[in-house]
Amino acid sequence: MKRQVLRLLVSLPWVAALVVLLAVVKLADQRSKVHWGLLGSGLICFSIGCLARTSLGLHNLRSAEDQK
């Protein structure tokens, strides 16, 4: 159960970034003005996802070294 929760926590920022990106693309098609604040929010979600993924990878690497 703990591993599934970690995967969910790592995946949620990526999903949020994708949803925001799709919303920006949809809004850009409807209007000539792109909502840069919304795009910035998506980029923040993307960076949080990258940080979470890197942290989990380093944790797994450390755990593998400790088990040797």
Secondary structure, DSSP 8 states (H G I E B T S, - for coil): -HHHHHHHHHHHHHHHHHHHHHHHHHHHHH-SS--HHHHHHHHHHHHHHHHHHHHHHHHHHHHHHHH-
